Amino acid sequence: MFRVRLENDTVILGYISGNIRSSSIRILMGDRVKIEVSRYDSSKGRIIYRLPHKDSKRIEDSG
């Protein structure tokens, strides 16, 4: 379980979706994620995607 701060400064409780868990994608503090907020409880949501870091450099094919 993760505490996720939304763009409007609301903090909700997020859990990792099965697809991310099965792909062994690590989510660390400070990572930006895409989250689906539950329609039944707006204080909980499912993390469905980890967004790439802005400062990370992509490996580009030079050939």
Sequence and secondary structure as in RCSB ss.txt:
>XXXX:A:sequence
MFRVRLENDTVILGYISGNIRSSSIRILMGDRVKIEVSRYDSSKGRIIYRLPHKDSKRIEDSG
>XXXX:A:secstr
 EEEE TTS EEEEEE HHHHHTT    TT  EEEEE SS TTEEEEEEE   SS        
